[in-house]
Amino acid sequence: MKILVIGGTGTVGSQVVNELLARKMDVRVLTRSSQHAEILPKGAVGVIGDLLDPKTIRTIFDDVEGVFLLNAVSPTETHEGIMAVNGARMAGVKRIVYLSVHDLEKAPHLPHFGSKMAVEHVIKISGIAYTILRPNNFFQNDFWSKEALMTYGIYSQPIGDIGLTRVDVRDIAQAAVLSFLKSETEGQTYNLAGPDALTGKTTAEAWSRALGKPILYMGNDLNAWEQQMLAYLPPWMLFDFRLMYDYFQKEGLKARPEDMDRQGKLLGHAPRFYEDFVKETALVWKNG
């Protein structure tokens, strides 16, 4: 099967590419950067293009059977997603697997959530067979916190005290590839999550155990977090993420038992545990 991966050089997409290659699939990866195209894993073919460019939309889907669609968080995310669906439809693509977000209907006012609603709808009416994956907050988002954890002993992602059933991107990638291979996933939407509801405090405790030193949760003060992140994120993204963390602190984001049952049937195994991810990552960081 020939698969085009859109968003294939990021945290999730790169794992999807690896999973596809491991199953001997023909993999193309859309990227805006020739440098990114040059460092793709062996077997993946880079395609240079931009989803905002009609020339790209008219050419990249030729001879493609399946599309993994992951639109990076941006002010044009929705438009890029809809453009991609139209390109796939015009080229006769047979299958789309779309990466959305967990329980997006509960918080459509969040740009990070609401931006995906229109893309989901367009996919559903496109006539293309589809599977929609809705993951929770990623374990691997903690990579952003490496300096704070290792140097200052602080966990800085302000996820609050209610809890998120966070998920490993390796489980997401496996779910994506299986969605192309299993006919029973057609027309289905899957919430993807981990087995534990993690809070800021329990997250910091997990890092304390893995690193062998005290790690403190920075807390729920979003004003302090925003000031800290001004140097790292553009204003539009900072505003979006602050809204999202405020929602997490007030409502949490937890999977239901039926979500976990469906995920287990799709993957064929239980979800990865956050504690194991932290131990693996801490070992790499300490030995690096």
SENU-168571 format. One record per residue (C-alpha): x, y, z; residue number from 1. Coordinates in steps of 0.02 Angstrom, whole numbers, plus 32768, in hexadecimal, padded with zeros to 4 digits. Each point is the difference from the previous one (the first is absolute). Layout:
<u = X; v = Y; w = Z; num = NUM>
...
This chain:
<u = 8000; v = 8000; w = 8000; num = 1>
<u = 8042; v = 80AC; w = 7FD0; num = 2>
<u = 7FE6; v = 807B; w = 8090; num = 3>
<u = 801B; v = 80BC; w = 8003; num = 4>
<u = 8027; v = 803F; w = 80AF; num = 5>
<u = 7FD5; v = 80B6; w = 801D; num = 6>
<u = 8055; v = 803F; w = 809E; num = 7>
<u = 8080; v = 7F74; w = 7FF6; num = 8>
<u = 8097; v = 805A; w = 8049; num = 9>
<u = 7FB5; v = 802C; w = 80AA; num = 10>
<u = 7FEB; v = 7FA2; w = 80A2; num = 11>
<u = 7F6E; v = 7F93; w = 7FCB; num = 12>
<u = 8019; v = 7FFE; w = 7F44; num = 13>
<u = 80B3; v = 7FC2; w = 800A; num = 14>
<u = 7FC4; v = 7F6C; w = 8068; num = 15>
<u = 7F79; v = 7FDD; w = 7F7F; num = 16>
<u = 8083; v = 8000; w = 7F77; num = 17>
<u = 806A; v = 7F83; w = 8061; num = 18>
<u = 7F6A; v = 7F8E; w = 801E; num = 19>
<u = 7FD1; v = 8003; w = 7F48; num = 20>
<u = 80B2; v = 7FDA; w = 7FCA; num = 21>
<u = 8009; v = 7F70; w = 807C; num = 22>
<u = 7F6B; v = 7FB4; w = 7FA5; num = 23>
<u = 8057; v = 8015; w = 7F57; num = 24>
<u = 7F87; v = 8083; w = 7FC0; num = 25>
<u = 8029; v = 807F; w = 7F78; num = 26>
<u = 8010; v = 80A3; w = 8061; num = 27>
<u = 8002; v = 80B3; w = 7FC3; num = 28>
<u = 8012; v = 8092; w = 8078; num = 29>
<u = 7FC6; v = 80AF; w = 7FD8; num = 30>
<u = 8070; v = 8088; w = 8044; num = 31>
<u = 801D; v = 80B8; w = 7FDD; num = 32>
<u = 80BB; v = 7FEB; w = 8021; num = 33>
<u = 807F; v = 7FAE; w = 7F8E; num = 34>
<u = 8070; v = 7FEB; w = 809A; num = 35>
<u = 7F79; v = 7F99; w = 8056; num = 36>
<u = 7FEA; v = 7F99; w = 7F62; num = 37>
<u = 80B9; v = 7FD6; w = 7FFF; num = 38>
<u = 7FFF; v = 7FB6; w = 80B0; num = 39>
<u = 7F68; v = 7F90; w = 7FF2; num = 40>
<u = 801C; v = 7F49; w = 802F; num = 41>
<u = 803A; v = 7F8A; w = 7F79; num = 42>
<u = 7F6F; v = 7FCA; w = 7F93; num = 43>
<u = 7F98; v = 809E; w = 8015; num = 44>
<u = 7FF7; v = 8078; w = 7F6E; num = 45>
<u = 7FF4; v = 80BA; w = 8023; num = 46>
<u = 7F87; v = 806A; w = 7F9B; num = 47>
<u = 8018; v = 80BD; w = 8009; num = 48>
<u = 7F60; v = 8063; w = 8005; num = 49>
<u = 7F88; v = 8070; w = 805F; num = 50>
<u = 7F48; v = 7FDA; w = 8022; num = 51>
<u = 7FD8; v = 80B8; w = 7FE5; num = 52>
<u = 8040; v = 7FF3; w = 7F4D; num = 53>
<u = 7F82; v = 7FBD; w = 7F80; num = 54>
<u = 8090; v = 7FBA; w = 7F97; num = 55>
<u = 802D; v = 7F90; w = 8092; num = 56>
<u = 7F4B; v = 7FCB; w = 8019; num = 57>
<u = 7FEF; v = 7FD1; w = 7F49; num = 58>
<u = 809B; v = 7F91; w = 7FFA; num = 59>
<u = 8032; v = 7FB1; w = 80A6; num = 60>
<u = 7F6F; v = 7F85; w = 8008; num = 61>
<u = 801D; v = 7FB2; w = 7F54; num = 62>
<u = 8013; v = 7F42; w = 800C; num = 63>
<u = 7FE6; v = 8006; w = 80BE; num = 64>
<u = 7F8C; v = 7F7F; w = 804E; num = 65>
<u = 7FFC; v = 803F; w = 80B2; num = 66>
<u = 8022; v = 80A4; w = 805B; num = 67>
<u = 8031; v = 801A; w = 80B6; num = 68>
<u = 7FC9; v = 80B3; w = 8020; num = 69>
<u = 804C; v = 8061; w = 8090; num = 70>
<u = 7FF6; v = 80BC; w = 7FF2; num = 71>
<u = 807A; v = 805D; w = 806E; num = 72>
<u = 7FB8; v = 807D; w = 807C; num = 73>
<u = 7FFB; v = 80A5; w = 7FA2; num = 74>
<u = 7F89; v = 808F; w = 7FD7; num = 75>
<u = 7FDE; v = 7FAA; w = 7F58; num = 76>
<u = 7FE9; v = 7F4F; w = 8044; num = 77>
<u = 7F4A; v = 7FED; w = 7FCE; num = 78>
<u = 801B; v = 8045; w = 7F51; num = 79>
<u = 8095; v = 7F8E; w = 7FE3; num = 80>
<u = 7F9C; v = 7F69; w = 8039; num = 81>
<u = 7F6D; v = 8026; w = 7F8E; num = 82>
<u = 8075; v = 8020; w = 7F6D; num = 83>
<u = 8051; v = 7F56; w = 801E; num = 84>
<u = 7F58; v = 7FA7; w = 8003; num = 85>
<u = 7FCF; v = 8050; w = 7F5B; num = 86>
<u = 80A4; v = 7FCD; w = 7FB1; num = 87>
<u = 7FEA; v = 7F4E; w = 803C; num = 88>
<u = 7F4D; v = 7FFC; w = 7FBF; num = 89>
<u = 8030; v = 8041; w = 7F54; num = 90>
<u = 808C; v = 7F81; w = 7FF0; num = 91>
<u = 7F94; v = 7F6C; w = 8032; num = 92>
<u = 8059; v = 7FD8; w = 80A3; num = 93>
<u = 7FAF; v = 7F68; w = 8051; num = 94>
<u = 8021; v = 801E; w = 80B8; num = 95>
<u = 8023; v = 808F; w = 8079; num = 96>
<u = 8039; v = 7FED; w = 80B4; num = 97>
<u = 7FEE; v = 80A8; w = 8056; num = 98>
<u = 8051; v = 8036; w = 80A3; num = 99>
<u = 7F85; v = 8068; w = 8063; num = 100>
<u = 7FF5; v = 801D; w = 80BD; num = 101>
<u = 7FAA; v = 7FA9; w = 8092; num = 102>
<u = 7F4B; v = 8035; w = 8022; num = 103>
<u = 800E; v = 809C; w = 7F96; num = 104>
<u = 7F42; v = 801E; w = 8007; num = 105>
<u = 800E; v = 8026; w = 80B9; num = 106>
<u = 806E; v = 8098; w = 7FE3; num = 107>
<u = 7FE6; v = 8043; w = 7F4E; num = 108>
<u = 802E; v = 80AF; w = 803B; num = 109>
<u = 80B5; v = 7FCA; w = 8010; num = 110>
<u = 805A; v = 8023; w = 7F5B; num = 111>
<u = 8066; v = 7F60; w = 8018; num = 112>
<u = 7F5C; v = 7F9D; w = 8008; num = 113>
<u = 7F86; v = 8063; w = 7F96; num = 114>
<u = 8076; v = 800D; w = 7F6C; num = 115>
<u = 7FEE; v = 7F45; w = 7FE5; num = 116>
<u = 7F42; v = 7FF9; w = 8001; num = 117>
<u = 7FE9; v = 8041; w = 7F4F; num = 118>
<u = 8087; v = 7F8B; w = 7FBE; num = 119>
<u = 7FAA; v = 7F6A; w = 8050; num = 120>
<u = 7F5B; v = 8033; w = 7FB1; num = 121>
<u = 804B; v = 8017; w = 7F53; num = 122>
<u = 8054; v = 7F55; w = 800B; num = 123>
<u = 7F5B; v = 7FAE; w = 8030; num = 124>
<u = 7FA4; v = 8048; w = 7F69; num = 125>
<u = 8090; v = 7FEC; w = 7F85; num = 126>
<u = 7FD0; v = 7F51; w = 7FC7; num = 127>
<u = 80AC; v = 7FC0; w = 8032; num = 128>
<u = 800C; v = 7F71; w = 807C; num = 129>
<u = 8046; v = 8045; w = 80A1; num = 130>
<u = 8035; v = 7FE2; w = 80B3; num = 131>
<u = 800D; v = 808F; w = 807D; num = 132>
<u = 8079; v = 7FF3; w = 8091; num = 133>
<u = 7FE7; v = 8073; w = 8095; num = 134>
<u = 8096; v = 7FF6; w = 8075; num = 135>
<u = 8011; v = 804B; w = 80AC; num = 136>
<u = 8097; v = 8069; w = 8036; num = 137>
<u = 80A1; v = 7FA8; w = 7FC9; num = 138>
<u = 8080; v = 7FB7; w = 8078; num = 139>
<u = 8085; v = 8044; w = 7F8A; num = 140>
<u = 7FC9; v = 80B3; w = 801E; num = 141>
<u = 8072; v = 7FF0; w = 8098; num = 142>
<u = 8096; v = 800A; w = 7F8C; num = 143>
<u = 7FDF; v = 80BD; w = 8002; num = 144>
<u = 8020; v = 7FFE; w = 80BC; num = 145>
<u = 80AC; v = 7FAF; w = 7FFA; num = 146>
<u = 8061; v = 809B; w = 8035; num = 147>
<u = 7F85; v = 802C; w = 808A; num = 148>
<u = 8006; v = 7F4D; w = 8043; num = 149>
<u = 80B9; v = 7FDE; w = 7FF1; num = 150>
<u = 8044; v = 80AC; w = 802F; num = 151>
<u = 7F7F; v = 804D; w = 8073; num = 152>
<u = 7FA2; v = 7F6A; w = 8045; num = 153>
<u = 7F57; v = 8043; w = 7FC6; num = 154>
<u = 7F73; v = 7FB4; w = 7F9B; num = 155>
<u = 7FB6; v = 8092; w = 7FA2; num = 156>
<u = 7F6B; v = 7FC4; w = 7F98; num = 157>
<u = 7F6B; v = 8049; w = 8062; num = 158>
<u = 7F89; v = 7F6D; w = 7FEB; num = 159>
<u = 7FA8; v = 8019; w = 80A6; num = 160>
<u = 7FBA; v = 7F93; w = 808A; num = 161>
<u = 7F6D; v = 7FA5; w = 7FAE; num = 162>
<u = 805F; v = 7F91; w = 7F88; num = 163>
<u = 8024; v = 7FD4; w = 7F4C; num = 164>
<u = 8008; v = 7F4F; w = 7FBD; num = 165>
<u = 809A; v = 8027; w = 7F9B; num = 166>
<u = 8039; v = 7F8E; w = 7F72; num = 167>
<u = 80A4; v = 7FC4; w = 7FB7; num = 168>
<u = 801A; v = 8035; w = 7F4B; num = 169>
<u = 803C; v = 7F50; w = 7FD9; num = 170>
<u = 7F50; v = 7FC2; w = 8025; num = 171>
<u = 7FBA; v = 8089; w = 7F90; num = 172>
<u = 8074; v = 7FCF; w = 7F73; num = 173>
<u = 7FD1; v = 7F49; w = 800F; num = 174>
<u = 7F48; v = 802E; w = 8000; num = 175>
<u = 801A; v = 8066; w = 7F62; num = 176>
<u = 8053; v = 7F74; w = 7FA0; num = 177>
<u = 7F81; v = 7F7F; w = 803A; num = 178>
<u = 7F76; v = 8075; w = 7FC6; num = 179>
<u = 8041; v = 7FEB; w = 7F4F; num = 180>
<u = 8009; v = 7F43; w = 8011; num = 181>
<u = 7F61; v = 7FD2; w = 805F; num = 182>
<u = 7F5E; v = 800E; w = 7F9F; num = 183>
<u = 7F9A; v = 800B; w = 80A0; num = 184>
<u = 804C; v = 80AB; w = 8026; num = 185>
<u = 7FAB; v = 804E; w = 7F69; num = 186>
<u = 7F8B; v = 808D; w = 8032; num = 187>
<u = 8036; v = 7FF3; w = 80B6; num = 188>
<u = 803E; v = 8082; w = 807C; num = 189>
<u = 8074; v = 7FCA; w = 808B; num = 190>
<u = 8031; v = 805F; w = 809D; num = 191>
<u = 80B4; v = 7FD2; w = 8029; num = 192>
<u = 803E; v = 800D; w = 80B2; num = 193>
<u = 806D; v = 7FB4; w = 8086; num = 194>
<u = 7FCB; v = 7F98; w = 8096; num = 195>
<u = 8019; v = 8083; w = 8089; num = 196>
<u = 7FB7; v = 80AC; w = 8023; num = 197>
<u = 809D; v = 8069; w = 801A; num = 198>
<u = 8004; v = 80A5; w = 805D; num = 199>
<u = 808A; v = 8080; w = 800D; num = 200>
<u = 802F; v = 7FBB; w = 80AA; num = 201>
<u = 8003; v = 7F47; w = 7FCF; num = 202>
<u = 8060; v = 802B; w = 7F62; num = 203>
<u = 8087; v = 8058; w = 8065; num = 204>
<u = 8007; v = 7F6D; w = 8078; num = 205>
<u = 801D; v = 7F88; w = 7F70; num = 206>
<u = 8092; v = 806A; w = 7FC4; num = 207>
<u = 8045; v = 8008; w = 80B1; num = 208>
<u = 8007; v = 7F43; w = 800A; num = 209>
<u = 804D; v = 7FED; w = 7F53; num = 210>
<u = 8083; v = 8088; w = 8014; num = 211>
<u = 8027; v = 7FD8; w = 80B5; num = 212>
<u = 7FEE; v = 80B3; w = 803A; num = 213>
<u = 7F72; v = 8072; w = 803A; num = 214>
<u = 7F94; v = 8043; w = 7F73; num = 215>
<u = 7F7D; v = 8082; w = 802B; num = 216>
<u = 7F63; v = 8027; w = 7F9E; num = 217>
<u = 8008; v = 80B8; w = 7FCE; num = 218>
<u = 7F48; v = 8012; w = 8029; num = 219>
<u = 7F61; v = 803E; w = 7FB0; num = 220>
<u = 802A; v = 80BA; w = 7FF3; num = 221>
<u = 7FE2; v = 8021; w = 7F48; num = 222>
<u = 803C; v = 80B3; w = 800C; num = 223>
<u = 80AA; v = 7FC2; w = 803A; num = 224>
<u = 8002; v = 7F78; w = 7F7B; num = 225>
<u = 7FD4; v = 807D; w = 7F77; num = 226>
<u = 808C; v = 8076; w = 8034; num = 227>
<u = 807B; v = 7F71; w = 7FFF; num = 228>
<u = 7FCC; v = 7FC5; w = 7F53; num = 229>
<u = 8003; v = 80AA; w = 7FAB; num = 230>
<u = 80B1; v = 7FDE; w = 7FC7; num = 231>
<u = 7FD4; v = 7F59; w = 7FB1; num = 232>
<u = 7F54; v = 800A; w = 7FAE; num = 233>
<u = 7FB0; v = 807C; w = 7F87; num = 234>
<u = 7F73; v = 8067; w = 804D; num = 235>
<u = 7F72; v = 7FA8; w = 7FA1; num = 236>
<u = 803D; v = 7F55; w = 803B; num = 237>
<u = 801C; v = 803A; w = 80B2; num = 238>
<u = 7F4E; v = 8043; w = 8007; num = 239>
<u = 7FBB; v = 7F5C; w = 7FBA; num = 240>
<u = 8062; v = 7F92; w = 8078; num = 241>
<u = 7FD5; v = 806C; w = 8096; num = 242>
<u = 7F47; v = 7FE8; w = 7FD9; num = 243>
<u = 801E; v = 7F45; w = 7FF0; num = 244>
<u = 805C; v = 7FF1; w = 80A6; num = 245>
<u = 7F7A; v = 8066; w = 8055; num = 246>
<u = 7F81; v = 7F82; w = 7FBF; num = 247>
<u = 806B; v = 7F6E; w = 803C; num = 248>
<u = 800D; v = 804E; w = 80AD; num = 249>
<u = 7F43; v = 8018; w = 800D; num = 250>
<u = 7FBF; v = 7F66; w = 7FA6; num = 251>
<u = 808D; v = 7F84; w = 7FE8; num = 252>
<u = 8003; v = 7F8F; w = 7F67; num = 253>
<u = 7FE0; v = 7F4A; w = 802A; num = 254>
<u = 7FD7; v = 7F69; w = 7F96; num = 255>
<u = 7F69; v = 7F95; w = 8027; num = 256>
<u = 800A; v = 7F43; w = 801C; num = 257>
<u = 7FAD; v = 7FE1; w = 7F59; num = 258>
<u = 8085; v = 806B; w = 7FAB; num = 259>
<u = 8088; v = 7F94; w = 804B; num = 260>
<u = 7FA7; v = 7F60; w = 7FCE; num = 261>
<u = 7FF3; v = 8038; w = 7F4A; num = 262>
<u = 80B5; v = 8039; w = 7FFF; num = 263>
<u = 803A; v = 7F5A; w = 8046; num = 264>
<u = 7FA2; v = 7FA1; w = 7F78; num = 265>
<u = 804E; v = 806F; w = 7F7A; num = 266>
<u = 80B3; v = 7FF2; w = 8041; num = 267>
<u = 7FF7; v = 7F4E; w = 803E; num = 268>
<u = 8056; v = 8030; w = 80A3; num = 269>
<u = 7FEC; v = 806F; w = 8098; num = 270>
<u = 8038; v = 80B5; w = 7FF2; num = 271>
<u = 80B0; v = 802F; w = 8033; num = 272>
<u = 8018; v = 8043; w = 80B0; num = 273>
<u = 8040; v = 80AF; w = 8021; num = 274>
<u = 8074; v = 7FC1; w = 8088; num = 275>
<u = 8059; v = 7F90; w = 7F81; num = 276>
<u = 8012; v = 8090; w = 7F85; num = 277>
<u = 804B; v = 806E; w = 8088; num = 278>
<u = 807D; v = 7F7A; w = 8034; num = 279>
<u = 8037; v = 7FE5; w = 7F4B; num = 280>
<u = 8011; v = 80BA; w = 7FDF; num = 281>
<u = 805C; v = 8025; w = 80A2; num = 282>
<u = 807E; v = 7F77; w = 7FDA; num = 283>
<u = 8022; v = 804A; w = 7F54; num = 284>
<u = 8011; v = 80AF; w = 8047; num = 285>
<u = 8074; v = 7FCB; w = 808D; num = 286>
<u = 806E; v = 7F9C; w = 7F8A; num = 287>
<u = 8001; v = 8085; w = 7F79; num = 288>
